Amino acid sequence: ARKGWELGSIHVEVELHKDATGADRIARSISFSAALSDEHKATLADVAEKTPVTKTIKAGAPVETKFL
């Protein structure tokens, strides 16, 4: 429980889309099995925007692939 909040199970779905111009867009959906207030959802949305993965994707970090 984050900050004493009961979140229950957390499920995240991520989809990659291209718009008409070919620009990429990532759609992220997050759901919780526990009922959350709008205030808690807003706080968790802020947290999701600050994760290392989100920051890296938004910064456009290069992807390196190695074959082992």
Secondary structure, 3 states (H helix, E strand, C coil): CECCECCCCEEEEEEEEECCCCCEEEEEEEEECCCCCHHHHHHHHHHHHCCHHHHHHHHCCCCCCCCC
